[in-house]
Each structure stands twice: as structure tokens, then as C-alpha cells.
Amino acid sequence: MKQEKPPKKQLIKPEMLIAAFAILISISTLFVYIYQSNLMKQQQKMSVWPYLNYVPSWGQDYFIVNLTNKGIGPAIIENVAITFDGKEIEGIEGIMKLVPDSIRGSYSFSTIPPGLVIMAGEALTLLDAKEPRAVAYIMENILTDKLYMAVCYSSVYGDSWVSYGLQVEESRCR
């Protein structure tokens, strides 16, 4: 009589293998959802990204500085820092107060208070001077880097940048 061998014990049961694959697929799906939600968050932030810059325009008898939001979302002004020879001056009007009274002439300016919102595509004339001697004085100080302006602004999501004219850097507003 032949002796029958006892049945071999399976090391891995099919049910356990299926359960392990189900857990692996669930964990993979979780990582995909986390990655996708991060992409959506970045996309939302980019959909309201403001981009402020300012460039002076000048000629013989005019000097104009326009602050323009070339981004696709509103820019919320946090602060504006204007310095002359390393010393902070008060507001846009302070630039014209630097010009000697004898050559100042007529000018107009806009104030930029914290909290001011500049919508996408909107431009704001910061300074408009018409006197040729005042224009020459201002340009001389800009070209010798004595006069300097930085505009700190943020998006509706609280991300912030500083505009130095055409150069914009991501930064925390002070």
C-alpha cells in the first residue's frame, strides 16, 4: 500500500495576495490624489497672479511713471519704499519735494496707500512732471541710482512680490 503524502501547505494564500494588491493600489491612489490636489492649488494661485511693474517715460519736457498690473489677478499694495541717497522719503509726492522750488513747475502724483488694489490690466500714473528742468533733475538722480523705489504687493492668496521697476522678485513684504 502506497502512503499518501500530506497536502502541501501554501505559503501565500490567494486571498492574502489579493488583499496586499488592494492595499498597494489604495496607497498609490492616495499619492496620486495628493499630487493632483497640489497641482490644483498651484493652478489656482497662478490663475490670480498679479505682476506689477513701473517704467519711467521721459522726454525733453515730460516725466511720467505708470504702475501697471500686467498679471492676470488683482495686486494688493502692501507698501512702497522710496529712497533718495539711502534715506527713505515719504510717498510719491516726496520725489517732487526733492526738486528745488525754482525748477519744480507743475506736476501731478498719485498716492499708493497700503491695501490699494490694482486690477489686472489697470495702470496708475504715479508721477507726471512737465517742467524740463525738473525732468532733467529727476532723471539725473535716477540714472545715478540716487532715487530708488520698491513696490511690495500681494495676491489674494497672500503670496507677495517686490517690484523694482521691470525686475520683480518673490519676497515677503515687511
Protein Blocks (a to p, Z undefined) as FASTA:
>chain_A
ZZdddddddfbdfklmmmmmmmmmmmmmmmmmmmmmmmmmmmmmmmmcccddddddddfk
bccdddddfbfbdcddfbdcddeehiacehjklmmmmpcfklnopcddddddehiacdeh
iacdfbdcfbfklmmmmmmmmmnomaccddddddfkopacddehjaccddddZZ
